[in-house]
Amino acid sequence: MKNRPVAILLLIAVVAGAAAAVSWFGMSSPKPFQGGADLGRSGPTPPAENARPSGTPDEPAGRPGPKLVVRQEDYDFGRMETNNAGEHEFAFANAGGQPLTLKQGKSSCGCCTCVCETRLPEGGRIPPGKSAVVSLRWTIKRFTGAFFQTSTILTNDPDRPDVMLGISGRITPTVRAVPWQLVFSRVAAGQQATGEVYLYGYRSEPLKITGCRMSDASRSQYFETAIVPLSADQVAEEENARSGFLLRVTLKPGLPPGPFRQQIVLGTNVDSAPTVEVPVEGTIAGDISIVGPGWDGRKCMLKIPPVARGEGAERRLTLVVRGPHRKQVKFKTARIVPPFVKVELGNTTEINNGALVQTPLTIRIPPGSPPGDYLGPPKGKLGQIVIDTGHPRQPQLQIPVNFAVKD
């Protein structure tokens, strides 16, 4: 019991010593490393928020060559209607010590439904410590739905030789034709055919058709149109549509055999789409066809290479007739342009046990013919041979001739 006070005093001394040691170590421990501080430098460490970030336009001397800094590489424009255009500017900066050069690389846009344009800074150069903009402009035509296009910019920064800028969003229609093109694949000569196109309006204001015309007025008599408003149930079948019309196109007899193209131009009350064009194309298939060297069946045209005036040229074709009226056909030349071209019809014979009849046709450009171009617009008029046939549905056969006579 006599030793208890001594033990208590010793315990108090030990605890006090330990506390002093902890306090000493806490005061002597080094401060933690702060970004941007130099460990070999004496003096207090500057606060982290005062340190200047590397690679900014304010410090071009920190790097001897050019250095690209781009704040934004993608832009979402949200929603846009068709037949509209948009533009966005991307900020480019040069944080290096030499000029930064920019060149246009590949672009994913440029089709018939949308067109994009990239504009670089003047001269394609950004001086050290300076900034400029690269603008992307896009024009929407018939495209609808999710939109994403890119434009690649090439640079002389060895660490960033290229940067891909992206434009995204969603295109919604104002007026749309479904289908956008009307095709009559193969129509027999003298027959009538009908096709239909649905026109939808997507704005709250009802769509109105203010006019209808043919782009090729010289053949407009072969196309008949009727425009009928759609019912509410018919409009509801098209997502997001508010109003609409049915365009019924009737192809009337009389077009010559071969391919044809026409455009129906409709006027509307929509400011962003004042006109809607509906292409119409197809092929008239007659009982009479032409085969032989130089005959272009796709364009229904005889093509002859340039003819030397002193030599002339000759092409031998064959007129083939099928169908129930084949034996009634009697060919006779009706008109020749230019008149110096010579046309000769041979004797008609039956082939394939009488299923077809054929007649030789020889076309000559005589030696000594006057020089001239008969190549079609814009270089001149086409040559033409018109032959009466006696066929009840195809009374005439028109043969365009593409040629030129040279000295």
C-alpha positions as CSV (number, residue, x, y, z in Angstrom):
1,M,0.0,0.0,0.0
2,K,2.9,2.3,0.7
3,N,4.1,1.9,-3.0
4,R,0.7,2.8,-4.6
5,P,1.3,6.6,-4.8
6,V,4.6,6.0,-6.5
7,A,3.0,3.7,-9.1
8,I,0.3,6.3,-9.9
9,L,2.9,9.0,-10.4
10,L,4.8,6.9,-12.8
11,L,1.7,6.1,-14.9
12,I,0.9,9.8,-15.2
13,A,4.4,10.5,-16.4
14,V,4.2,7.9,-19.1
15,V,0.9,9.1,-20.4
16,A,2.2,12.7,-20.5
17,G,5.3,11.7,-22.4
18,A,3.3,9.8,-25.0
19,A,1.1,12.8,-25.6
20,A,4.1,15.1,-26.1
21,A,5.6,12.7,-28.6
22,V,2.4,12.5,-30.6
23,S,2.3,16.3,-30.7
24,W,5.9,16.6,-31.8
25,F,5.5,14.1,-34.7
26,G,2.3,15.9,-35.8
27,M,4.1,19.3,-36.0
28,S,7.2,17.9,-37.8
29,S,5.4,15.8,-40.6
30,P,5.8,17.3,-44.1
31,K,2.8,18.9,-45.9
32,P,1.2,16.8,-48.6
33,F,2.3,17.4,-52.3
34,Q,0.2,19.9,-54.2
35,G,-0.2,19.7,-58.0
36,G,2.3,21.9,-59.9
37,A,4.7,22.3,-57.0
38,D,8.4,21.8,-57.4
39,L,9.7,19.5,-54.6
40,G,13.3,20.8,-54.9
41,R,12.1,24.4,-54.5
42,S,12.4,26.2,-51.1
43,G,9.6,28.3,-49.8
44,P,5.9,27.8,-49.3
45,T,3.9,25.7,-51.9
46,P,1.4,27.7,-54.0
47,P,-2.2,26.7,-53.7
48,A,-3.4,24.2,-56.4
49,E,-6.1,26.6,-57.7
50,N,-3.3,29.1,-58.8
51,A,-1.5,26.6,-60.9
52,R,-2.1,27.3,-64.7
53,P,-3.2,24.2,-66.7
54,S,-1.0,23.1,-69.5
55,G,-2.1,23.2,-73.1
56,T,-4.1,26.4,-73.0
57,P,-3.9,29.3,-75.6
58,D,-2.5,31.6,-72.8
59,E,0.8,29.7,-72.7
60,P,2.1,29.0,-76.3
61,A,5.7,29.2,-75.2
62,G,5.4,26.0,-73.2
63,R,5.5,23.9,-76.4
64,P,7.7,24.6,-79.5
65,G,5.4,23.1,-82.1
66,P,1.6,23.6,-82.8
67,K,-0.8,22.2,-80.3
68,L,-4.6,21.7,-81.0
69,V,-7.1,22.4,-78.3
70,V,-10.8,21.7,-79.1
71,R,-13.5,22.5,-76.6
72,Q,-16.3,20.5,-78.3
73,E,-16.3,17.8,-81.0
74,D,-20.0,16.8,-81.1
75,Y,-23.1,18.9,-81.4
76,D,-26.7,17.7,-81.1
77,F,-29.2,20.2,-82.7
78,G,-32.2,18.4,-81.4
79,R,-35.2,18.4,-83.9
80,M,-35.2,20.0,-87.3
81,E,-37.8,19.8,-90.2
82,T,-36.9,18.7,-93.7
83,N,-36.1,21.3,-96.4
84,N,-34.2,23.3,-93.7
85,A,-30.6,24.2,-93.0
86,G,-28.5,24.5,-89.8
87,E,-25.0,25.6,-88.8
88,H,-22.7,25.2,-85.8
89,E,-19.3,26.7,-85.0
90,F,-16.6,24.6,-83.3
91,A,-13.9,26.5,-81.4
92,F,-10.3,25.5,-82.3
93,A,-7.3,27.0,-80.4
94,N,-3.5,26.7,-80.9
95,A,-1.7,26.3,-77.5
96,G,1.6,25.7,-79.2
97,G,4.5,27.9,-80.3
98,Q,4.1,27.5,-84.1
99,P,1.1,28.1,-86.5
100,L,-1.5,25.4,-86.5
101,T,-2.7,24.4,-90.0
102,L,-6.1,22.8,-90.7
103,K,-7.2,20.9,-93.8
104,Q,-10.5,19.3,-94.8
105,G,-10.5,15.5,-94.5
106,K,-13.3,13.0,-95.3
107,S,-16.9,13.9,-94.7
108,S,-19.7,11.3,-94.4
109,C,-22.3,13.7,-95.9
110,G,-23.0,14.7,-99.5
111,C,-25.8,12.5,-100.7
112,C,-28.9,13.5,-102.4
113,T,-30.9,13.6,-99.2
114,C,-28.7,15.9,-97.3
115,V,-25.7,18.1,-98.1
116,C,-23.0,19.3,-95.6
117,E,-20.4,22.0,-95.9
118,T,-17.3,22.6,-93.8
119,R,-15.7,26.0,-93.5
120,L,-12.2,26.4,-92.2
121,P,-10.6,29.6,-90.9
122,E,-9.2,31.9,-93.5
123,G,-6.0,30.4,-95.0
124,G,-6.5,27.3,-92.8
125,R,-4.0,28.6,-90.2
126,I,-4.3,29.6,-86.5
127,P,-1.3,31.5,-85.1
128,P,0.2,30.6,-81.7
129,G,-1.9,31.6,-78.8
130,K,-4.9,32.3,-81.0
131,S,-8.3,30.7,-81.6
132,A,-10.7,30.4,-84.6
133,V,-13.9,28.5,-85.5
134,V,-14.6,25.6,-87.9
135,S,-18.2,25.8,-89.0
136,L,-20.4,22.9,-90.2
137,R,-23.5,23.7,-92.2
138,W,-26.0,21.1,-93.2
139,T,-29.0,21.3,-95.6
140,I,-31.7,18.6,-95.3
141,K,-33.7,17.6,-98.4
142,R,-35.8,14.4,-98.3
143,F,-34.1,12.8,-95.3
144,T,-36.2,12.0,-92.2
145,G,-35.3,10.2,-88.9
146,A,-32.1,10.1,-86.8
147,F,-29.4,12.2,-88.3
148,F,-25.6,11.8,-87.8
149,Q,-22.9,13.2,-90.0
150,T,-19.2,13.7,-89.5
151,S,-16.4,15.9,-90.9
152,T,-12.7,15.1,-90.3
153,I,-10.3,18.0,-90.0
154,L,-6.6,17.2,-90.6
155,T,-3.9,19.2,-88.6
156,N,-0.1,19.5,-88.3
157,D,-0.2,18.8,-84.6
158,P,1.9,15.5,-84.3
159,D,-0.1,14.5,-81.2
160,R,-3.5,15.2,-82.8
161,P,-3.2,14.8,-86.6
162,D,-7.0,14.7,-87.1
163,V,-10.2,15.5,-85.3
164,M,-13.6,14.2,-86.2
165,L,-16.5,16.7,-85.7
166,G,-20.0,15.2,-85.4
167,I,-23.5,16.6,-86.0
168,S,-26.5,14.7,-84.7
169,G,-30.2,15.3,-84.3
170,R,-33.5,14.1,-85.6
171,I,-35.2,15.2,-88.9
172,T,-39.0,15.4,-88.9
173,P,-40.9,16.0,-92.2
174,T,-43.2,18.9,-92.9
175,V,-44.6,17.3,-96.1
176,R,-43.8,13.9,-97.4
177,A,-44.7,11.8,-100.5
178,V,-45.1,8.1,-100.0
179,P,-43.6,6.6,-102.2
180,W,-41.3,9.5,-103.0
181,Q,-41.1,8.2,-106.7
182,L,-43.7,6.6,-108.9
183,V,-42.4,3.9,-111.2
184,F,-44.3,2.2,-114.1
185,S,-42.0,-0.7,-114.7
186,R,-43.3,-2.0,-118.0
187,V,-46.4,-0.7,-119.8
188,A,-47.6,-2.2,-123.1
189,A,-47.8,0.4,-125.9
190,G,-51.3,1.7,-126.3
191,Q,-52.3,0.6,-122.8
192,Q,-53.3,2.8,-119.8
193,A,-51.7,2.5,-116.3
194,T,-52.5,4.1,-113.0
195,G,-50.3,4.7,-109.9
196,E,-50.9,6.3,-106.5
197,V,-48.9,8.5,-104.2
198,Y,-49.9,9.6,-100.6
199,L,-49.0,13.1,-99.6
200,Y,-48.8,13.8,-95.8
201,G,-48.7,17.0,-93.8
202,Y,-47.2,16.9,-90.3
203,R,-47.9,20.4,-89.0
204,S,-51.0,21.4,-87.0
205,E,-52.1,23.6,-89.9
206,P,-53.8,21.4,-92.5
207,L,-51.9,20.8,-95.7
208,K,-53.2,22.4,-98.8
209,I,-52.3,21.7,-102.5
210,T,-52.2,25.0,-104.3
211,G,-51.1,23.8,-107.8
212,C,-50.1,20.9,-110.0
213,R,-48.0,20.9,-113.2
214,M,-45.7,18.7,-115.2
215,S,-42.0,19.6,-115.5
216,D,-42.0,18.4,-119.2
217,A,-44.9,20.3,-120.7
218,S,-44.3,18.7,-124.2
219,R,-45.5,15.3,-122.8
220,S,-48.0,16.5,-120.2
221,Q,-50.9,15.3,-122.3
222,Y,-50.0,11.7,-121.5
223,F,-50.3,12.2,-117.8
224,E,-53.6,12.8,-116.0
225,T,-53.7,13.6,-112.2
226,A,-56.4,13.6,-109.6
227,I,-55.9,14.9,-106.0
228,V,-58.3,13.6,-103.3
229,P,-58.2,14.5,-99.6
230,L,-57.5,11.6,-97.2
231,S,-59.9,10.6,-94.5
232,A,-59.0,10.9,-90.8
233,D,-58.5,7.1,-90.7
234,Q,-56.2,7.2,-93.7
235,V,-54.2,10.0,-92.2
236,A,-53.9,8.1,-88.9
237,E,-52.1,5.3,-90.7
238,E,-49.0,7.5,-91.1
239,E,-47.2,8.3,-87.8
240,N,-47.3,11.9,-86.7
241,A,-49.3,13.0,-89.8
242,R,-52.0,15.6,-89.3
243,S,-53.5,15.8,-92.9
244,G,-53.0,14.4,-96.3
245,F,-54.0,13.8,-99.9
246,L,-54.0,11.0,-102.4
247,L,-52.4,11.8,-105.8
248,R,-53.6,9.4,-108.5
249,V,-51.6,9.5,-111.7
250,T,-52.9,7.9,-114.9
251,L,-50.5,7.2,-117.8
252,K,-52.4,7.6,-121.0
253,P,-51.7,5.8,-124.3
254,G,-49.5,7.5,-126.9
255,L,-46.0,7.6,-125.4
256,P,-43.4,6.1,-127.8
257,P,-41.8,2.8,-126.8
258,G,-38.8,3.1,-124.5
259,P,-38.0,4.8,-121.2
260,F,-39.8,8.0,-120.1
261,R,-39.3,10.4,-117.2
262,Q,-41.5,13.1,-115.9
263,Q,-41.9,15.1,-112.7
264,I,-45.1,16.2,-111.1
265,V,-44.6,19.5,-109.3
266,L,-47.1,20.2,-106.5
267,G,-47.5,23.6,-104.8
268,T,-48.3,23.7,-101.1
269,N,-49.1,26.1,-98.3
270,V,-46.0,25.1,-96.3
271,D,-43.4,27.8,-96.1
272,S,-40.4,25.4,-95.8
273,A,-41.7,23.2,-98.6
274,P,-43.6,25.5,-101.1
275,T,-43.2,22.8,-103.8
276,V,-43.1,19.0,-103.7
277,E,-41.7,17.1,-106.7
278,V,-42.8,13.6,-107.4
279,P,-40.6,11.9,-110.0
280,V,-42.5,9.6,-112.5
281,E,-40.6,7.2,-114.7
282,G,-41.1,3.9,-116.5
283,T,-40.8,2.0,-119.8
284,I,-43.3,1.7,-122.7
285,A,-42.9,-1.8,-124.1
286,G,-44.2,-2.0,-127.7
287,D,-44.8,-4.9,-130.1
288,I,-42.0,-3.4,-132.2
289,S,-38.4,-3.5,-131.1
290,I,-35.0,-2.6,-132.6
291,V,-31.8,-4.7,-132.3
292,G,-28.3,-4.2,-133.8
293,P,-24.9,-2.6,-133.4
294,G,-25.0,0.9,-132.0
295,W,-28.6,0.7,-130.7
296,D,-28.9,1.8,-127.1
297,G,-32.0,0.0,-125.8
298,R,-31.9,1.8,-122.5
299,K,-32.1,5.3,-124.1
300,C,-33.9,4.0,-127.3
301,M,-31.3,5.7,-129.5
302,L,-28.9,4.8,-132.3
303,K,-25.4,6.0,-131.5
304,I,-22.8,6.4,-134.2
305,P,-19.2,7.5,-133.5
306,P,-17.9,10.7,-135.2
307,V,-18.0,10.3,-138.9
308,A,-15.2,11.5,-141.2
309,R,-16.8,13.5,-144.0
310,G,-14.9,11.7,-146.7
311,E,-15.7,8.2,-145.4
312,G,-19.3,8.1,-144.3
313,A,-20.8,5.4,-142.1
314,E,-23.4,2.6,-142.1
315,R,-25.4,0.7,-139.5
316,R,-27.5,-2.3,-140.1
317,L,-30.4,-2.9,-137.7
318,T,-33.3,-5.2,-137.5
319,L,-37.0,-4.3,-136.7
320,V,-38.6,-7.2,-134.8
321,V,-42.4,-7.4,-134.4
322,R,-44.4,-9.7,-132.1
323,G,-48.0,-9.8,-131.0
324,P,-51.3,-10.4,-132.7
325,H,-50.8,-7.5,-135.2
326,R,-47.4,-8.6,-136.4
327,K,-48.5,-9.7,-139.8
328,Q,-50.4,-6.4,-140.4
329,V,-47.2,-4.3,-140.0
330,K,-45.9,-2.6,-143.2
331,F,-42.9,-0.3,-142.7
332,K,-42.6,2.9,-144.7
333,T,-40.2,5.8,-144.2
334,A,-42.1,8.9,-143.2
335,R,-39.4,11.5,-142.3
336,I,-35.6,11.8,-142.1
337,V,-33.6,14.5,-140.2
338,P,-31.1,15.6,-141.5
339,P,-32.3,14.8,-145.1
340,F,-28.9,13.6,-146.3
341,V,-29.2,10.5,-144.2
342,K,-30.2,7.5,-146.3
343,V,-32.6,4.8,-145.0
344,E,-33.3,1.5,-146.6
345,L,-35.9,-1.1,-145.5
346,G,-35.4,-4.7,-146.6
347,N,-37.8,-7.6,-147.1
348,T,-39.9,-8.9,-144.1
349,T,-39.5,-12.5,-143.1
350,E,-41.0,-14.7,-140.4
351,I,-38.9,-16.4,-137.7
352,N,-39.7,-18.8,-134.8
353,N,-42.4,-20.5,-136.8
354,G,-44.2,-17.3,-137.5
355,A,-44.2,-16.0,-133.8
356,L,-42.0,-13.1,-134.9
357,V,-41.5,-11.1,-138.1
358,Q,-38.3,-9.2,-138.8
359,T,-37.3,-6.5,-141.3
360,P,-33.7,-5.3,-142.1
361,L,-33.1,-1.6,-141.6
362,T,-30.0,0.0,-143.1
363,I,-29.0,3.6,-142.1
364,R,-26.2,5.3,-144.1
365,I,-24.4,8.6,-143.7
366,P,-23.0,9.0,-147.2
367,P,-19.4,10.1,-147.9
368,G,-19.3,13.9,-148.6
369,S,-22.1,14.7,-146.1
370,P,-22.0,18.3,-144.8
371,P,-20.2,18.7,-141.4
372,G,-22.5,19.1,-138.4
373,D,-23.4,18.0,-134.9
374,Y,-26.5,15.9,-134.3
375,L,-25.7,15.0,-130.7
376,G,-28.7,16.4,-128.9
377,P,-28.8,19.2,-126.4
378,P,-26.7,21.2,-125.6
379,K,-24.6,20.6,-128.7
380,G,-27.5,20.5,-131.2
381,K,-30.5,18.6,-132.4
382,L,-30.6,14.9,-132.6
383,G,-31.0,13.2,-136.0
384,Q,-34.3,11.4,-136.3
385,I,-35.9,8.8,-138.5
386,V,-39.7,8.3,-138.4
387,I,-41.2,5.2,-139.9
388,D,-44.9,4.5,-140.4
389,T,-45.8,1.0,-139.2
390,G,-49.5,0.3,-139.9
391,H,-49.7,-1.1,-136.3
392,P,-53.0,-0.1,-134.7
393,R,-51.4,0.6,-131.3
394,Q,-48.0,1.8,-132.5
395,P,-48.6,3.6,-135.7
396,Q,-45.2,5.3,-135.9
397,L,-41.7,4.2,-134.9
398,Q,-39.3,7.1,-133.9
399,I,-35.6,6.4,-134.1
400,P,-33.3,9.1,-132.6
401,V,-29.8,9.1,-134.2
402,N,-26.8,10.5,-132.3
403,F,-23.9,11.3,-134.6
404,A,-21.6,14.1,-135.9
405,V,-19.9,14.6,-139.3
406,K,-16.4,16.0,-139.1
407,D,-14.1,17.5,-141.7
